[in-house]
Amino acid sequence: MASTKGVVDHHLKCFGERDLKGILFDYAPGAVLFTPDGPLRGADAIRPLFQALSAQFGKPGTTFRMKQQFAEGDCAYILWTAETADNLCEVGTDTFVVRDGKIVTQSFTGKIISGIRAVSGIFIEYGLSNRRWAICLGKTSRLQQKTLTHSYHAWPGRSRLQYSYYDTRR
């Protein structure tokens, strides 16, 4: 029987190779994958998620960086970042419960920014109430990881001013 670390390592290897059959092999019948959109139960419900992820992560220029990986007993945890042609995942985490060599429970959450393109230099986005403006300086390029977000009340009891600063200089 495979160890928890062995099952998760196999799962990550198959994900990296976009091997859908290998990914689904790691799940026990009736496994549950908790996502921000709700739980997925069983391989038939999990399959479309990994089909979409395989398509997204299969695009040129995709990066995936494992930040931490731990396994204790039948539990494992990973912390990662990724950037695809269409999305930036500033942080992603998965927690696994493995029994008898199969994933019985997994949870995923991440901070994903969809459809974002930035500039080489500085990109500042800010908003007041429901209005948003952007200031962009430099050449178009993909957003890199350095991100600072600040939020504060502009006037007591009034609108909230929010802005994000993305430094994409290399």
ROZASE-226244 format. One line per 3 residues: number of its first residue (from 1); for each residue x, y, z of N, C-alpha, C, CB. Coordinates in nm, 3 decimals, decimal comma. Glycine has a CB too. Layout:
NUM) X Y Z X Y Z X Y Z X Y Z | ...
//
This chain:
1) 0,084 -0,118 0,000 0,000 0,000 0,000 0,089 0,124 0,000 -0,096 0,000 0,122 | 0,053 0,223 -0,082 0,131 0,345 -0,095 0,113 0,436 0,026 0,092 0,420 -0,223 | 0,219 0,507 0,061 0,212 0,603 0,172 0,134 0,726 0,128 0,356 0,642 0,221
4) 0,095 0,807 0,225 0,025 0,932 0,195 0,111 1,018 0,104 -0,009 1,008 0,324 | 0,239 1,034 0,137 0,330 1,114 0,055 0,341 1,055 -0,085 0,468 1,122 0,120 | 0,350 0,923 -0,094 0,359 0,858 -0,225 0,237 0,883 -0,313 0,378 0,710 -0,206
7) 0,118 0,878 -0,251 -0,006 0,903 -0,327 -0,009 1,048 -0,375 -0,131 0,871 -0,239 | 0,024 1,142 -0,287 0,022 1,283 -0,325 0,128 1,312 -0,430 0,043 1,373 -0,201 | 0,248 1,254 -0,416 0,352 1,272 -0,517 0,305 1,220 -0,653 0,482 1,201 -0,474
10) 0,241 1,104 -0,654 0,188 1,048 -0,780 0,081 1,142 -0,838 0,128 0,907 -0,756 | -0,005 1,191 -0,751 -0,112 1,282 -0,793 -0,053 1,408 -0,858 -0,201 1,321 -0,672 | 0,048 1,467 -0,796 0,112 1,586 -0,850 0,185 1,558 -0,980 0,209 1,644 -0,748
13) 0,249 1,442 -0,988 0,318 1,403 -1,112 0,218 1,391 -1,226 0,394 1,268 -1,093 | 0,107 1,325 -1,200 0,004 1,309 -1,304 -0,057 1,443 -1,342 -0,106 1,213 -1,255 | -0,076 1,531 -1,244 -0,128 1,664 -1,274 -0,031 1,740 -1,364 -0,154 1,743 -1,144
16) 0,097 1,734 -1,332 0,199 1,801 -1,412 0,206 1,749 -1,554 0,333 1,786 -1,346 | 0,178 1,621 -1,570 0,179 1,558 -1,704 0,042 1,566 -1,771 0,224 1,412 -1,694 | -0,055 1,623 -1,701 -0,194 1,632 -1,749 -0,250 1,495 -1,784 -0,203 1,725 -1,871
19) -0,218 1,398 -1,696 -0,262 1,259 -1,712 -0,392 1,241 -1,633 -0,151 1,158 -1,663 | -0,505 1,264 -1,699 -0,635 1,259 -1,633 -0,664 1,122 -1,573 -0,745 1,297 -1,730 | -0,630 1,016 -1,645 -0,654 0,881 -1,595 -0,575 0,856 -1,466 -0,615 0,777 -1,702
22) -0,449 0,900 -1,464 -0,365 0,885 -1,345 -0,415 0,967 -1,227 -0,223 0,924 -1,376 | -0,462 1,089 -1,257 -0,517 1,176 -1,152 -0,637 1,108 -1,086 -0,558 1,314 -1,209 | -0,731 1,061 -1,168 -0,854 1,001 -1,115 -0,828 0,867 -1,047 -0,955 0,982 -1,228
25) -0,722 0,797 -1,088 -0,684 0,670 -1,026 -0,654 0,688 -0,878 -0,563 0,610 -1,097 | -0,603 0,806 -0,841 -0,564 0,833 -0,702 -0,681 0,846 -0,607 -0,482 0,958 -0,696 | -0,803 0,867 -0,659 -0,920 0,888 -0,573 -0,992 0,757 -0,542 -1,017 0,985 -0,640
28) -1,034 0,745 -0,417 -1,117 0,631 -0,375 -1,258 0,648 -0,433 -1,122 0,619 -0,218 | -1,330 0,538 -0,451 -1,470 0,552 -0,492 -1,543 0,634 -0,385 -1,538 0,411 -0,513 | -1,621 0,730 -0,427 -1,694 0,813 -0,331 -1,611 0,923 -0,267 -1,750 0,727 -0,224
31) -1,490 0,946 -0,317 -1,405 1,052 -0,263 -1,476 1,187 -0,276 -1,268 1,056 -0,335 | -1,443 1,277 -0,185 -1,501 1,412 -0,187 -1,389 1,514 -0,202 -1,584 1,440 -0,058 | -1,406 1,605 -0,298 -1,313 1,715 -0,319 -1,390 1,844 -0,289 -1,253 1,716 -0,465
34) -1,348 1,914 -0,182 -1,413 2,039 -0,143 -1,347 2,153 -0,218 -1,405 2,061 0,010 | -1,429 2,234 -0,287 -1,381 2,350 -0,360 -1,456 2,473 -0,309 -1,400 2,332 -0,515 | -1,411 2,593 -0,345 -1,486 2,713 -0,305 -1,629 2,715 -0,360 -1,412 2,837 -0,351
37) -1,654 2,639 -0,467 -1,788 2,633 -0,526 -1,873 2,520 -0,469 -1,778 2,617 -0,676 | -1,817 2,444 -0,377 -1,892 2,335 -0,316 -1,823 2,201 -0,337 -2,033 2,330 -0,373 | -1,873 2,096 -0,271 -1,808 1,965 -0,280 -1,839 1,892 -0,411 -1,851 1,879 -0,164
40) -1,740 1,817 -0,457 -1,755 1,727 -0,572 -1,740 1,586 -0,518 -1,649 1,758 -0,687 | -1,837 1,498 -0,547 -1,836 1,362 -0,492 -1,818 1,260 -0,603 -1,966 1,334 -0,415 | -1,712 1,182 -0,591 -1,686 1,073 -0,686 -1,615 1,119 -0,812 -1,816 1,007 -0,723
43) -1,554 1,023 -0,882 -1,473 1,051 -1,001 -1,553 1,122 -1,110 -1,414 0,922 -1,055 | -1,679 1,086 -1,128 -1,759 1,149 -1,234 -1,778 1,298 -1,210 -1,895 1,081 -1,245 | -1,787 1,340 -1,085 -1,800 1,482 -1,052 -1,666 1,553 -1,053 -1,867 1,498 -0,915
46) -1,559 1,481 -1,019 -1,425 1,540 -1,012 -1,363 1,555 -1,151 -1,334 1,453 -0,923 | -1,393 1,464 -1,242 -1,334 1,462 -1,377 -1,343 1,597 -1,449 -1,402 1,355 -1,461 | -1,460 1,663 -1,460 -1,466 1,789 -1,534 -1,375 1,899 -1,477 -1,608 1,839 -1,535
49) -1,357 1,900 -1,346 -1,267 1,998 -1,286 -1,124 1,978 -1,338 -1,270 1,987 -1,132 | -1,077 1,853 -1,336 -0,940 1,827 -1,381 -0,926 1,837 -1,532 -0,895 1,691 -1,335 | -1,032 1,815 -1,608 -1,027 1,840 -1,752 -1,003 1,988 -1,778 -1,158 1,793 -1,822
52) -1,076 2,073 -1,706 -1,060 2,218 -1,721 -0,922 2,264 -1,674 -1,169 2,292 -1,644 | -0,877 2,211 -1,560 -0,745 2,248 -1,510 -0,634 2,202 -1,604 -0,723 2,188 -1,371 | -0,648 2,083 -1,661 -0,548 2,032 -1,755 -0,539 2,123 -1,878 -0,583 1,889 -1,798
55) -0,654 2,168 -1,927 -0,654 2,258 -2,042 -0,588 2,391 -2,004 -0,799 2,282 -2,092 | -0,621 2,444 -1,887 -0,566 2,571 -1,842 -0,415 2,562 -1,819 -0,636 2,616 -1,713 | -0,369 2,457 -1,750 -0,227 2,443 -1,718 -0,146 2,390 -1,835 -0,210 2,352 -1,599
58) -0,212 2,348 -1,941 -0,142 2,299 -2,060 -0,103 2,408 -2,158 -0,227 2,198 -2,130 | -0,144 2,531 -2,131 -0,114 2,642 -2,221 0,032 2,685 -2,206 -0,207 2,761 -2,194 | 0,092 2,733 -2,317 0,232 2,777 -2,311 0,253 2,888 -2,208 0,278 2,827 -2,448
61) 0,368 2,884 -2,143 0,405 2,987 -2,046 0,355 2,963 -1,905 0,354 3,116 -2,092 | 0,289 2,851 -1,881 0,237 2,821 -1,749 0,351 2,791 -1,652 0,139 2,702 -1,755 | 0,339 2,844 -1,531 0,436 2,813 -1,425 0,361 2,762 -1,303 0,523 2,937 -1,389
64) 0,422 2,669 -1,233 0,368 2,613 -1,109 0,485 2,601 -1,013 0,297 2,474 -1,132 | 0,470 2,659 -0,894 0,578 2,654 -0,795 0,524 2,598 -0,664 0,639 2,795 -0,773 | 0,583 2,487 -0,622 0,548 2,428 -0,493 0,623 2,506 -0,385 0,582 2,275 -0,488
67) 0,550 2,561 -0,289 0,611 2,638 -0,181 0,634 2,552 -0,057 0,523 2,757 -0,146 | 0,536 2,466 -0,025 0,548 2,377 0,091 0,473 2,248 0,062 0,494 2,444 0,221 | 0,524 2,139 0,120 0,456 2,010 0,109 0,486 1,931 0,236 0,501 1,931 -0,019
70) 0,378 1,891 0,305 0,392 1,816 0,429 0,300 1,694 0,426 0,360 1,905 0,552 | 0,343 1,587 0,489 0,258 1,469 0,507 0,279 1,417 0,649 0,291 1,358 0,401 | 0,169 1,393 0,718 0,170 1,338 0,853 0,058 1,235 0,862 0,152 1,451 0,962
73) 0,094 1,109 0,885 -0,008 1,004 0,894 -0,087 0,995 0,766 -0,101 1,030 1,012 | -0,219 1,005 0,776 -0,301 0,994 0,655 -0,339 1,131 0,597 -0,427 0,916 0,686 | -0,274 1,238 0,645 -0,303 1,374 0,596 -0,181 1,434 0,526 -0,346 1,465 0,712
76) -0,208 1,516 0,424 -0,103 1,588 0,353 -0,153 1,728 0,320 -0,060 1,512 0,223 | -0,058 1,819 0,305 -0,089 1,959 0,278 0,012 2,013 0,178 -0,089 2,044 0,408 | -0,036 2,087 0,078 0,055 2,155 -0,014 0,015 2,301 -0,026 0,054 2,086 -0,153
79) 0,115 2,387 -0,044 0,099 2,530 -0,065 0,175 2,563 -0,192 0,150 2,615 0,058 | 0,109 2,631 -0,287 0,170 2,654 -0,417 0,124 2,786 -0,478 0,137 2,538 -0,510 | 0,193 2,827 -0,584 0,153 2,941 -0,666 0,157 2,896 -0,810 0,245 3,066 -0,642
82) 0,083 2,965 -0,895 0,083 2,931 -1,037 0,043 3,052 -1,120 -0,013 2,813 -1,065 | 0,086 3,049 -1,245 0,044 3,150 -1,342 0,023 3,079 -1,475 0,150 3,265 -1,355 | -0,095 3,101 -1,533 -0,124 3,046 -1,665 -0,142 3,163 -1,760 -0,253 2,954 -1,662
85) -0,172 3,132 -1,886 -0,194 3,238 -1,984 -0,312 3,327 -1,945 -0,218 3,178 -2,121 | -0,407 3,274 -1,869 -0,530 3,347 -1,839 -0,548 3,385 -1,693 -0,645 3,267 -1,881 | -0,476 3,322 -1,602 -0,500 3,342 -1,459 -0,371 3,347 -1,379 -0,588 3,231 -1,405
88) -0,380 3,415 -1,267 -0,272 3,418 -1,169 -0,328 3,361 -1,040 -0,215 3,563 -1,149 | -0,264 3,259 -0,986 -0,301 3,207 -0,855 -0,191 3,251 -0,759 -0,317 3,049 -0,857 | -0,223 3,358 -0,684 -0,124 3,411 -0,590 -0,090 3,311 -0,482 -0,176 3,538 -0,527
91) -0,189 3,234 -0,441 -0,166 3,128 -0,343 -0,273 3,021 -0,363 -0,169 3,184 -0,196 | -0,230 2,897 -0,356 -0,323 2,785 -0,362 -0,284 2,684 -0,256 -0,324 2,720 -0,503 | -0,384 2,621 -0,195 -0,357 2,516 -0,097 -0,448 2,398 -0,123 -0,375 2,569 0,047
94) -0,395 2,281 -0,101 -0,472 2,157 -0,104 -0,439 2,079 0,022 -0,441 2,074 -0,233 | -0,541 2,020 0,079 -0,525 1,930 0,193 -0,585 1,797 0,152 -0,592 1,987 0,323 | -0,515 1,689 0,180 -0,557 1,554 0,139 -0,570 1,464 0,261 -0,457 1,494 0,038
97) -0,668 1,375 0,257 -0,676 1,263 0,351 -0,667 1,138 0,265 -0,811 1,267 0,437 | -0,568 1,053 0,297 -0,541 0,933 0,219 -0,560 0,810 0,308 -0,396 0,936 0,159 | -0,639 0,716 0,259 -0,659 0,590 0,332 -0,650 0,475 0,234 -0,796 0,589 0,406
100) -0,580 0,369 0,273 -0,562 0,250 0,189 -0,510 0,286 0,050 -0,695 0,175 0,176 | -0,418 0,385 0,045 -0,352 0,420 -0,080 -0,437 0,503 -0,176 -0,311 0,297 -0,149 | -0,548 0,558 -0,129 -0,636 0,638 -0,215 -0,675 0,767 -0,144 -0,762 0,558 -0,255
103) -0,696 0,873 -0,219 -0,744 0,999 -0,164 -0,893 0,983 -0,135 -0,718 1,119 -0,262 | -0,931 1,001 -0,009 -1,073 0,992 0,027 -1,134 1,132 0,043 -1,090 0,912 0,158 | -1,052 1,229 0,080 -1,098 1,367 0,094 -0,987 1,460 0,051 -1,142 1,397 0,240
106) -1,026 1,565 -0,019 -0,932 1,670 -0,059 -1,005 1,802 -0,047 -0,877 1,647 -0,204 | -0,934 1,905 -0,004 -0,990 2,040 -0,007 -0,895 2,129 -0,084 -1,015 2,095 0,137 | -0,952 2,221 -0,158 -0,873 2,317 -0,235 -0,927 2,457 -0,211 -0,874 2,283 -0,386
109) -0,838 2,552 -0,198 -0,875 2,693 -0,204 -0,756 2,770 -0,260 -0,917 2,748 -0,064 | -0,785 2,884 -0,318 -0,679 2,965 -0,374 -0,726 3,107 -0,398 -0,628 2,905 -0,503 | -0,632 3,198 -0,406 -0,661 3,336 -0,446 -0,624 3,346 -0,593 -0,583 3,442 -0,357
112) -0,727 3,345 -0,678 -0,707 3,342 -0,822 -0,757 3,472 -0,882 -0,778 3,220 -0,886 | -0,672 3,534 -0,962 -0,709 3,655 -1,034 -0,725 3,614 -1,179 -0,602 3,770 -1,015 | -0,846 3,623 -1,231 -0,876 3,577 -1,367 -0,857 3,688 -1,469 -1,018 3,525 -1,374
115) -0,807 3,645 -1,586 -0,800 3,733 -1,701 -0,715 3,856 -1,682 -0,934 3,775 -1,739 | -0,613 3,849 -1,598 -0,536 3,969 -1,569 -0,411 3,976 -1,657 -0,496 3,973 -1,420 | -0,391 4,090 -1,713 -0,269 4,122 -1,786 -0,214 4,249 -1,721 -0,295 4,142 -1,941
118) -0,085 4,259 -1,713 -0,028 4,378 -1,649 0,073 4,442 -1,742 0,038 4,341 -1,514 | 0,154 4,526 -1,689 0,252 4,598 -1,768 0,390 4,574 -1,710 0,221 4,747 -1,773 | 0,491 4,594 -1,792 0,628 4,588 -1,744 0,656 4,724 -1,682 0,730 4,552 -1,858
121) 0,665 4,730 -1,555 0,678 4,855 -1,484 0,581 4,855 -1,369 0,655 4,974 -1,576 | 0,483 4,943 -1,374 0,389 4,955 -1,263 0,247 4,956 -1,316 0,418 5,082 -1,180 | 0,161 4,882 -1,251 0,018 4,880 -1,280 -0,052 4,910 -1,149 -0,029 4,742 -1,341
124) -0,133 5,013 -1,148 -0,207 5,048 -1,028 -0,355 5,046 -1,061 -0,163 5,188 -0,972 | -0,432 4,973 -0,983 -0,576 4,971 -1,000 -0,636 5,021 -0,869 -0,629 4,827 -1,036 | -0,731 5,111 -0,880 -0,794 5,159 -0,759 -0,942 5,182 -0,786 -0,727 5,288 -0,709
127) -1,021 5,180 -0,683 -1,164 5,197 -0,700 -1,225 5,274 -0,585 -1,232 5,062 -0,715 | -1,332 5,344 -0,614 -1,407 5,417 -0,514 -1,551 5,370 -0,529 -1,394 5,573 -0,532 | -1,605 5,308 -0,425 -1,736 5,246 -0,430 -1,738 5,142 -0,542 -1,848 5,352 -0,451
130) -1,827 5,157 -0,639 -1,836 5,058 -0,747 -1,761 5,099 -0,873 -1,981 5,034 -0,781 | -1,687 5,208 -0,870 -1,614 5,254 -0,988 -1,469 5,210 -0,976 -1,623 5,408 -1,005 | -1,410 5,174 -1,089 -1,269 5,132 -1,090 -1,194 5,208 -1,199 -1,257 4,980 -1,113
133) -1,072 5,245 -1,168 -0,984 5,308 -1,263 -0,852 5,234 -1,262 -0,965 5,458 -1,230 | -0,776 5,248 -1,368 -0,644 5,185 -1,372 -0,543 5,282 -1,430 -0,646 5,055 -1,455 | -0,425 5,281 -1,373 -0,313 5,358 -1,424 -0,208 5,255 -1,466 -0,256 5,460 -1,317
136) -0,168 5,259 -1,590 -0,070 5,162 -1,640 0,048 5,237 -1,701 -0,134 5,066 -1,745 | 0,168 5,200 -1,662 0,290 5,259 -1,715 0,381 5,148 -1,765 0,362 5,345 -1,607 | 0,429 5,157 -1,886 0,524 5,059 -1,936 0,468 4,973 -2,046 0,572 4,973 -1,825
139) 0,544 4,869 -2,085 0,505 4,778 -2,192 0,418 4,666 -2,138 0,628 4,721 -2,261 | 0,332 4,611 -2,223 0,245 4,501 -2,182 0,329 4,375 -2,157 0,137 4,474 -2,291 | 0,299 4,307 -2,049 0,363 4,180 -2,017 0,274 4,105 -1,920 0,506 4,200 -1,957
142) 0,311 3,984 -1,886 0,231 3,906 -1,792 0,261 3,949 -1,650 0,258 3,756 -1,809 | 0,160 3,941 -1,567 0,173 3,981 -1,427 0,266 3,885 -1,353 0,035 3,984 -1,359 | 0,358 3,941 -1,280 0,448 3,861 -1,197 0,395 3,860 -1,055 0,593 3,917 -1,203
145) 0,464 3,792 -0,966 0,409 3,761 -0,835 0,405 3,874 -0,734 0,485 3,655 -0,778 | 0,487 3,976 -0,745 0,491 4,078 -0,641 0,360 4,157 -0,642 0,612 4,173 -0,660 | 0,279 4,141 -0,542 0,150 4,208 -0,535 0,129 4,261 -0,393 0,034 4,113 -0,575
148) 0,092 4,387 -0,384 0,057 4,449 -0,257 -0,083 4,503 -0,271 0,160 4,561 -0,217 | -0,169 4,477 -0,178 -0,304 4,530 -0,182 -0,331 4,608 -0,054 -0,409 4,416 -0,201 | -0,383 4,727 -0,069 -0,414 4,812 0,045 -0,561 4,848 0,039 -0,325 4,940 0,047
151) -0,624 4,860 0,151 -0,765 4,898 0,156 -0,786 4,983 0,281 -0,858 4,772 0,157 | -0,854 5,094 0,266 -0,883 5,176 0,382 -1,006 5,262 0,351 -0,761 5,265 0,420 | -1,064 5,319 0,456 -1,179 5,409 0,439 -1,127 5,548 0,404 -1,268 5,412 0,568
154) -1,174 5,600 0,290 -1,130 5,731 0,246 -1,188 5,841 0,334 -1,169 5,755 0,100 | -1,315 5,828 0,368 -1,381 5,924 0,454 -1,467 5,846 0,552 -1,465 6,027 0,372 | -1,465 5,880 0,678 -1,547 5,806 0,775 -1,695 5,805 0,734 -1,533 5,868 0,916
157) -1,753 5,687 0,734 -1,893 5,673 0,702 -1,927 5,687 0,554 -1,969 5,772 0,777 | -1,828 5,695 0,468 -1,853 5,712 0,324 -1,793 5,596 0,246 -1,795 5,846 0,274 | -1,762 5,623 0,121 -1,712 5,520 0,030 -1,579 5,463 0,076 -1,697 5,576 -0,110
160) -1,553 5,343 0,034 -1,428 5,276 0,066 -1,337 5,282 -0,057 -1,453 5,129 0,110 | -1,217 5,326 -0,037 -1,120 5,337 -0,145 -1,029 5,215 -0,139 -1,037 5,469 -0,135 | -1,016 5,144 -0,249 -0,928 5,028 -0,255 -0,836 5,043 -0,375 -1,009 4,896 -0,265
163) -0,712 5,000 -0,360 -0,622 4,997 -0,474 -0,524 4,883 -0,460 -0,548 5,131 -0,489 | -0,477 4,836 -0,573 -0,377 4,730 -0,577 -0,259 4,780 -0,657 -0,434 4,598 -0,638 | -0,141 4,747 -0,614 -0,018 4,787 -0,681 0,053 4,659 -0,725 0,074 4,874 -0,586
166) 0,079 4,647 -0,853 0,146 4,531 -0,907 0,280 4,576 -0,964 0,059 4,460 -1,016 | 0,387 4,526 -0,910 0,521 4,558 -0,959 0,564 4,442 -1,049 0,623 4,582 -0,841 | 0,573 4,467 -1,180 0,605 4,360 -1,273 0,747 4,372 -1,328 0,506 4,359 -1,387
169) 0,824 4,463 -1,270 0,962 4,477 -1,317 1,042 4,353 -1,278 1,028 4,604 -1,258 | 1,132 4,311 -1,366 1,214 4,192 -1,338 1,351 4,233 -1,294 1,223 4,101 -1,459
//
